[in-house]
Amino acid sequence: MLRLATRFSRLPSILVLVVRECRRSAMIRRLCLVSAVALLSVVTYSANAQAAPTFSERDTEDNPIGNVHLGTPIVIPVGDTAKAVHLGFGLNVGGGYNFTREHGLVGEFLWNNLLPTNEAQAKVRTALNDPTLNLSVRLFNLTGNYRYELRGKHLGAYFLGGGGLYYRHTHLSREETTGNSIECTPAWIWWGFSCTSGTVTENQTVGSWSATAPGYNGGIGFTFRVGDPPYRFYTESRYHYAPNKRINTQLIDITFGIRY
């Protein structure tokens, strides 16, 4: 496991970013607090469960009662989301309960940092006459998911799907006030500007904007046993959708990580 830890040398820096983002607003702090409490409860329960007597169908080390995972997703936006941002990265952490070897529940917290497209950022900079303006997006989601897994001795596959709360926060490096006759595009709406009759509303000042909505996700993953059971490396791909205000959030994340 020490060798595996060295392969995730980026995780400490990502964790620092997550802590920094958790201090950004009251809403984000509440989401982070709920996620931390849920994860701590799952880890504590999982540790106690492993020490307790098991049922006959749980008499192998590769069939734990609890599950915990930690991963790093690469995010690919799709739909209208892709017109404003083009790539992202983040942190995925969660855990839950395995009813049987095949069926389980997984609670999860996902943080993503989404990068603006060069085209979208250039248009905003030009229209606002500010060539040094920087744009950023943070996406937080807290979900509950059902997992159906087919697990072999060394390889496994699973389907995962569920729903939860999706919180999106956009930020401009400084407050900006719009002028007149700016064509309205999805990128402007994404960054928190409002539009009227096909143009960006005049004389509105925006520095940051956020939207919260229920959403859902679903996908497939694969596991590879590493070291002693039940530790496994996993990779998965999932589609996420949330009807956030003004413009929907749609993305595909490809995650690599370690699970128990």
Contacts in CASP RR format, 6 or more apart in sequence:
PFRMAT RR
TARGET T0000
AUTHOR 0000-0000-0000
METHOD contacts of the structure
MODEL  1
MLRLATRFSRLPSILVLVVRECRRSAMIRRLCLVSAVALLSVVTYSANAQ
AAPTFSERDTEDNPIGNVHLGTPIVIPVGDTAKAVHLGFGLNVGGGYNFT
REHGLVGEFLWNNLLPTNEAQAKVRTALNDPTLNLSVRLFNLTGNYRYEL
RGKHLGAYFLGGGGLYYRHTHLSREETTGNSIECTPAWIWWGFSCTSGTV
TENQTVGSWSATAPGYNGGIGFTFRVGDPPYRFYTESRYHYAPNKRINTQ
LIDITFGIRY
1 227 0 8 1.000
1 231 0 8 1.000
4 226 0 8 1.000
4 233 0 8 1.000
4 258 0 8 1.000
8 72 0 8 1.000
8 257 0 8 1.000
8 258 0 8 1.000
10 72 0 8 1.000
11 70 0 8 1.000
11 72 0 8 1.000
11 91 0 8 1.000
14 72 0 8 1.000
14 89 0 8 1.000
14 90 0 8 1.000
14 91 0 8 1.000
15 91 0 8 1.000
17 90 0 8 1.000
17 113 0 8 1.000
18 32 0 8 1.000
18 90 0 8 1.000
18 91 0 8 1.000
18 111 0 8 1.000
21 28 0 8 1.000
21 111 0 8 1.000
21 138 0 8 1.000
21 140 0 8 1.000
22 28 0 8 1.000
22 29 0 8 1.000
22 32 0 8 1.000
23 29 0 8 1.000
24 138 0 8 1.000
24 169 0 8 1.000
25 169 0 8 1.000
25 210 0 8 1.000
27 167 0 8 1.000
27 210 0 8 1.000
27 212 0 8 1.000
28 138 0 8 1.000
28 140 0 8 1.000
28 167 0 8 1.000
28 169 0 8 1.000
31 109 0 8 1.000
31 140 0 8 1.000
31 142 0 8 1.000
31 165 0 8 1.000
31 167 0 8 1.000
32 109 0 8 1.000
32 140 0 8 1.000
34 142 0 8 1.000
35 93 0 8 1.000
35 109 0 8 1.000
35 142 0 8 1.000
38 94 0 8 1.000
38 107 0 8 1.000
38 109 0 8 1.000
39 68 0 8 1.000
39 93 0 8 1.000
39 94 0 8 1.000
39 95 0 8 1.000
39 109 0 8 1.000
42 66 0 8 1.000
42 68 0 8 1.000
42 94 0 8 1.000
42 95 0 8 1.000
42 96 0 8 1.000
42 97 0 8 1.000
42 107 0 8 1.000
43 68 0 8 1.000
43 95 0 8 1.000
45 66 0 8 1.000
45 97 0 8 1.000
46 64 0 8 1.000
46 65 0 8 1.000
46 66 0 8 1.000
46 67 0 8 1.000
46 68 0 8 1.000
46 95 0 8 1.000
46 96 0 8 1.000
46 260 0 8 1.000
49 64 0 8 1.000
49 65 0 8 1.000
49 66 0 8 1.000
50 64 0 8 1.000
50 65 0 8 1.000
50 66 0 8 1.000
52 65 0 8 1.000
54 65 0 8 1.000
57 63 0 8 1.000
57 100 0 8 1.000
57 101 0 8 1.000
58 64 0 8 1.000
58 65 0 8 1.000
60 229 0 8 1.000
61 228 0 8 1.000
61 229 0 8 1.000
61 230 0 8 1.000
62 151 0 8 1.000
62 153 0 8 1.000
62 225 0 8 1.000
62 229 0 8 1.000
62 230 0 8 1.000
63 98 0 8 1.000
63 101 0 8 1.000
63 230 0 8 1.000
64 98 0 8 1.000
64 230 0 8 1.000
64 260 0 8 1.000
65 97 0 8 1.000
65 98 0 8 1.000
66 95 0 8 1.000
66 96 0 8 1.000
66 97 0 8 1.000
66 98 0 8 1.000
66 260 0 8 1.000
67 95 0 8 1.000
67 96 0 8 1.000
67 97 0 8 1.000
67 98 0 8 1.000
67 104 0 8 1.000
67 106 0 8 1.000
67 259 0 8 1.000
67 260 0 8 1.000
68 94 0 8 1.000
68 95 0 8 1.000
68 96 0 8 1.000
68 259 0 8 1.000
68 260 0 8 1.000
69 92 0 8 1.000
69 93 0 8 1.000
69 94 0 8 1.000
69 95 0 8 1.000
69 106 0 8 1.000
69 234 0 8 1.000
69 257 0 8 1.000
69 258 0 8 1.000
69 259 0 8 1.000
69 260 0 8 1.000
70 91 0 8 1.000
70 92 0 8 1.000
70 93 0 8 1.000
70 94 0 8 1.000
70 257 0 8 1.000
70 258 0 8 1.000
70 259 0 8 1.000
71 91 0 8 1.000
71 92 0 8 1.000
71 93 0 8 1.000
71 255 0 8 1.000
71 256 0 8 1.000
71 257 0 8 1.000
71 258 0 8 1.000
72 89 0 8 1.000
72 90 0 8 1.000
72 91 0 8 1.000
72 92 0 8 1.000
72 255 0 8 1.000
72 256 0 8 1.000
72 257 0 8 1.000
73 89 0 8 1.000
73 90 0 8 1.000
73 91 0 8 1.000
73 92 0 8 1.000
73 110 0 8 1.000
73 112 0 8 1.000
73 253 0 8 1.000
73 254 0 8 1.000
73 255 0 8 1.000
74 87 0 8 1.000
74 88 0 8 1.000
74 89 0 8 1.000
74 253 0 8 1.000
74 254 0 8 1.000
74 255 0 8 1.000
75 87 0 8 1.000
75 88 0 8 1.000
75 89 0 8 1.000
75 90 0 8 1.000
75 112 0 8 1.000
75 114 0 8 1.000
75 251 0 8 1.000
75 252 0 8 1.000
75 253 0 8 1.000
76 87 0 8 1.000
76 88 0 8 1.000
76 251 0 8 1.000
76 252 0 8 1.000
76 253 0 8 1.000
76 254 0 8 1.000
77 84 0 8 1.000
77 85 0 8 1.000
77 86 0 8 1.000
77 87 0 8 1.000
77 88 0 8 1.000
77 114 0 8 1.000
77 250 0 8 1.000
77 251 0 8 1.000
78 250 0 8 1.000
78 251 0 8 1.000
78 252 0 8 1.000
79 250 0 8 1.000
80 186 0 8 1.000
80 190 0 8 1.000
80 247 0 8 1.000
80 248 0 8 1.000
80 250 0 8 1.000
81 190 0 8 1.000
81 247 0 8 1.000
81 248 0 8 1.000
81 249 0 8 1.000
81 250 0 8 1.000
81 251 0 8 1.000
82 117 0 8 1.000
82 250 0 8 1.000
83 117 0 8 1.000
83 120 0 8 1.000
83 185 0 8 1.000
83 186 0 8 1.000
83 187 0 8 1.000
83 190 0 8 1.000
84 116 0 8 1.000
84 117 0 8 1.000
84 120 0 8 1.000
84 137 0 8 1.000
84 186 0 8 1.000
84 187 0 8 1.000
84 190 0 8 1.000
84 191 0 8 1.000
84 247 0 8 1.000
85 114 0 8 1.000
85 115 0 8 1.000
85 116 0 8 1.000
85 117 0 8 1.000
85 120 0 8 1.000
85 137 0 8 1.000
85 190 0 8 1.000
86 115 0 8 1.000
86 116 0 8 1.000
86 117 0 8 1.000
87 114 0 8 1.000
87 115 0 8 1.000
88 112 0 8 1.000
88 113 0 8 1.000
88 114 0 8 1.000
88 115 0 8 1.000
89 112 0 8 1.000
89 113 0 8 1.000
90 110 0 8 1.000
90 111 0 8 1.000
90 112 0 8 1.000
90 113 0 8 1.000
91 110 0 8 1.000
91 111 0 8 1.000
92 108 0 8 1.000
92 109 0 8 1.000
92 110 0 8 1.000
92 111 0 8 1.000
92 253 0 8 1.000
92 255 0 8 1.000
92 257 0 8 1.000
93 108 0 8 1.000
93 109 0 8 1.000
94 106 0 8 1.000
94 107 0 8 1.000
94 108 0 8 1.000
94 109 0 8 1.000
95 106 0 8 1.000
95 107 0 8 1.000
95 108 0 8 1.000
96 104 0 8 1.000
96 105 0 8 1.000
96 106 0 8 1.000
96 107 0 8 1.000
97 104 0 8 1.000
97 105 0 8 1.000
98 104 0 8 1.000
99 105 0 8 1.000
101 149 0 8 1.000
101 151 0 8 1.000
102 148 0 8 1.000
102 149 0 8 1.000
102 150 0 8 1.000
102 151 0 8 1.000
103 146 0 8 1.000
103 147 0 8 1.000
103 148 0 8 1.000
103 149 0 8 1.000
104 146 0 8 1.000
104 147 0 8 1.000
104 148 0 8 1.000
104 149 0 8 1.000
105 144 0 8 1.000
105 145 0 8 1.000
105 146 0 8 1.000
105 147 0 8 1.000
106 144 0 8 1.000
106 145 0 8 1.000
106 146 0 8 1.000
106 147 0 8 1.000
106 160 0 8 1.000
107 143 0 8 1.000
107 144 0 8 1.000
107 145 0 8 1.000
108 142 0 8 1.000
108 143 0 8 1.000
108 144 0 8 1.000
108 145 0 8 1.000
109 140 0 8 1.000
109 141 0 8 1.000
109 142 0 8 1.000
110 139 0 8 1.000
110 140 0 8 1.000
110 141 0 8 1.000
110 142 0 8 1.000
110 143 0 8 1.000
110 253 0 8 1.000
111 138 0 8 1.000
111 139 0 8 1.000
111 140 0 8 1.000
112 138 0 8 1.000
112 139 0 8 1.000
112 140 0 8 1.000
112 251 0 8 1.000
112 253 0 8 1.000
113 136 0 8 1.000
113 137 0 8 1.000
113 138 0 8 1.000
114 136 0 8 1.000
114 137 0 8 1.000
114 138 0 8 1.000
114 139 0 8 1.000
114 251 0 8 1.000
116 135 0 8 1.000
116 136 0 8 1.000
116 137 0 8 1.000
117 187 0 8 1.000
119 187 0 8 1.000
120 135 0 8 1.000
120 187 0 8 1.000
120 190 0 8 1.000
121 133 0 8 1.000
121 134 0 8 1.000
121 135 0 8 1.000
123 185 0 8 1.000
123 187 0 8 1.000
124 133 0 8 1.000
124 135 0 8 1.000
124 187 0 8 1.000
124 188 0 8 1.000
124 191 0 8 1.000
125 131 0 8 1.000
125 132 0 8 1.000
125 133 0 8 1.000
127 178 0 8 1.000
127 179 0 8 1.000
127 182 0 8 1.000
127 200 0 8 1.000
128 176 0 8 1.000
128 178 0 8 1.000
128 179 0 8 1.000
130 176 0 8 1.000
132 173 0 8 1.000
133 172 0 8 1.000
133 173 0 8 1.000
133 174 0 8 1.000
133 176 0 8 1.000
134 172 0 8 1.000
134 173 0 8 1.000
135 170 0 8 1.000
135 171 0 8 1.000
135 172 0 8 1.000
135 173 0 8 1.000
135 191 0 8 1.000
136 170 0 8 1.000
136 171 0 8 1.000
136 173 0 8 1.000
137 168 0 8 1.000
137 169 0 8 1.000
137 170 0 8 1.000
137 171 0 8 1.000
137 190 0 8 1.000
138 168 0 8 1.000
138 169 0 8 1.000
138 171 0 8 1.000
139 166 0 8 1.000
139 167 0 8 1.000
139 168 0 8 1.000
139 169 0 8 1.000
139 249 0 8 1.000
139 251 0 8 1.000
140 166 0 8 1.000
140 167 0 8 1.000
140 168 0 8 1.000
140 169 0 8 1.000
141 164 0 8 1.000
141 165 0 8 1.000
141 166 0 8 1.000
141 167 0 8 1.000
141 215 0 8 1.000
141 240 0 8 1.000
141 242 0 8 1.000
142 164 0 8 1.000
142 165 0 8 1.000
143 162 0 8 1.000
143 163 0 8 1.000
143 164 0 8 1.000
143 165 0 8 1.000
143 217 0 8 1.000
144 162 0 8 1.000
144 163 0 8 1.000
144 164 0 8 1.000
145 160 0 8 1.000
145 161 0 8 1.000
145 162 0 8 1.000
145 163 0 8 1.000
145 217 0 8 1.000
145 218 0 8 1.000
146 160 0 8 1.000
146 161 0 8 1.000
146 162 0 8 1.000
147 158 0 8 1.000
147 159 0 8 1.000
147 160 0 8 1.000
147 161 0 8 1.000
148 158 0 8 1.000
148 159 0 8 1.000
148 160 0 8 1.000
149 156 0 8 1.000
149 157 0 8 1.000
149 158 0 8 1.000
149 159 0 8 1.000
149 223 0 8 1.000
150 156 0 8 1.000
150 157 0 8 1.000
150 158 0 8 1.000
151 158 0 8 1.000
151 223 0 8 1.000
153 225 0 8 1.000
154 224 0 8 1.000
154 225 0 8 1.000
155 222 0 8 1.000
155 223 0 8 1.000
155 224 0 8 1.000
155 225 0 8 1.000
156 222 0 8 1.000
156 223 0 8 1.000
156 224 0 8 1.000
157 220 0 8 1.000
157 221 0 8 1.000
157 222 0 8 1.000
157 223 0 8 1.000
158 220 0 8 1.000
158 221 0 8 1.000
158 222 0 8 1.000
158 223 0 8 1.000
158 236 0 8 1.000
159 218 0 8 1.000
159 219 0 8 1.000
159 220 0 8 1.000
159 221 0 8 1.000
160 217 0 8 1.000
160 218 0 8 1.000
160 219 0 8 1.000
160 220 0 8 1.000
160 221 0 8 1.000
160 236 0 8 1.000
160 238 0 8 1.000
161 216 0 8 1.000
161 217 0 8 1.000
161 218 0 8 1.000
161 219 0 8 1.000
161 238 0 8 1.000
162 216 0 8 1.000
162 217 0 8 1.000
162 218 0 8 1.000
163 214 0 8 1.000
163 215 0 8 1.000
163 216 0 8 1.000
163 217 0 8 1.000
164 214 0 8 1.000
164 215 0 8 1.000
164 216 0 8 1.000
165 212 0 8 1.000
165 213 0 8 1.000
165 214 0 8 1.000
165 215 0 8 1.000
166 212 0 8 1.000
166 213 0 8 1.000
166 214 0 8 1.000
166 215 0 8 1.000
166 240 0 8 1.000
166 242 0 8 1.000
166 244 0 8 1.000
166 249 0 8 1.000
167 210 0 8 1.000
167 211 0 8 1.000
167 212 0 8 1.000
168 210 0 8 1.000
168 211 0 8 1.000
168 212 0 8 1.000
168 242 0 8 1.000
168 244 0 8 1.000
168 249 0 8 1.000
169 208 0 8 1.000
169 209 0 8 1.000
169 210 0 8 1.000
170 190 0 8 1.000
170 191 0 8 1.000
170 192 0 8 1.000
170 208 0 8 1.000
170 209 0 8 1.000
170 210 0 8 1.000
171 207 0 8 1.000
171 208 0 8 1.000
172 191 0 8 1.000
172 206 0 8 1.000
172 207 0 8 1.000
172 208 0 8 1.000
174 207 0 8 1.000
175 205 0 8 1.000
175 206 0 8 1.000
175 207 0 8 1.000
176 205 0 8 1.000
176 206 0 8 1.000
176 207 0 8 1.000
177 203 0 8 1.000
177 204 0 8 1.000
177 205 0 8 1.000
178 193 0 8 1.000
178 200 0 8 1.000
178 201 0 8 1.000
178 202 0 8 1.000
178 203 0 8 1.000
178 204 0 8 1.000
178 206 0 8 1.000
179 200 0 8 1.000
179 202 0 8 1.000
179 203 0 8 1.000
180 199 0 8 1.000
180 202 0 8 1.000
181 199 0 8 1.000
182 188 0 8 1.000
182 199 0 8 1.000
182 200 0 8 1.000
183 198 0 8 1.000
183 199 0 8 1.000
183 200 0 8 1.000
184 195 0 8 1.000
184 198 0 8 1.000
184 199 0 8 1.000
184 200 0 8 1.000
186 247 0 8 1.000
188 195 0 8 1.000
188 200 0 8 1.000
189 195 0 8 1.000
189 246 0 8 1.000
189 247 0 8 1.000
190 246 0 8 1.000
190 247 0 8 1.000
191 206 0 8 1.000
191 209 0 8 1.000
192 206 0 8 1.000
192 209 0 8 1.000
192 246 0 8 1.000
193 200 0 8 1.000
193 201 0 8 1.000
193 204 0 8 1.000
193 206 0 8 1.000
194 200 0 8 1.000
194 201 0 8 1.000
194 204 0 8 1.000
194 246 0 8 1.000
195 201 0 8 1.000
211 244 0 8 1.000
211 245 0 8 1.000
211 246 0 8 1.000
212 244 0 8 1.000
213 242 0 8 1.000
213 243 0 8 1.000
213 244 0 8 1.000
213 245 0 8 1.000
213 249 0 8 1.000
214 242 0 8 1.000
214 243 0 8 1.000
215 240 0 8 1.000
215 241 0 8 1.000
215 242 0 8 1.000
215 243 0 8 1.000
216 240 0 8 1.000
216 241 0 8 1.000
216 242 0 8 1.000
217 238 0 8 1.000
217 239 0 8 1.000
217 240 0 8 1.000
217 241 0 8 1.000
218 238 0 8 1.000
218 239 0 8 1.000
218 240 0 8 1.000
219 236 0 8 1.000
219 237 0 8 1.000
219 238 0 8 1.000
219 239 0 8 1.000
220 236 0 8 1.000
220 237 0 8 1.000
221 234 0 8 1.000
221 235 0 8 1.000
221 236 0 8 1.000
221 237 0 8 1.000
222 234 0 8 1.000
222 235 0 8 1.000
222 236 0 8 1.000
223 232 0 8 1.000
223 233 0 8 1.000
223 234 0 8 1.000
223 259 0 8 1.000
224 232 0 8 1.000
224 233 0 8 1.000
224 234 0 8 1.000
225 231 0 8 1.000
225 232 0 8 1.000
225 233 0 8 1.000
226 232 0 8 1.000
226 233 0 8 1.000
226 258 0 8 1.000
230 260 0 8 1.000
231 258 0 8 1.000
231 259 0 8 1.000
231 260 0 8 1.000
232 258 0 8 1.000
232 259 0 8 1.000
232 260 0 8 1.000
233 256 0 8 1.000
233 257 0 8 1.000
233 258 0 8 1.000
233 259 0 8 1.000
234 255 0 8 1.000
234 256 0 8 1.000
234 257 0 8 1.000
234 258 0 8 1.000
234 259 0 8 1.000
235 254 0 8 1.000
235 255 0 8 1.000
235 256 0 8 1.000
235 257 0 8 1.000
236 254 0 8 1.000
236 255 0 8 1.000
237 252 0 8 1.000
237 253 0 8 1.000
237 254 0 8 1.000
237 255 0 8 1.000
238 252 0 8 1.000
238 253 0 8 1.000
238 255 0 8 1.000
239 250 0 8 1.000
239 251 0 8 1.000
239 252 0 8 1.000
240 249 0 8 1.000
240 250 0 8 1.000
240 251 0 8 1.000
240 252 0 8 1.000
240 253 0 8 1.000
241 248 0 8 1.000
241 249 0 8 1.000
241 250 0 8 1.000
242 248 0 8 1.000
242 249 0 8 1.000
END
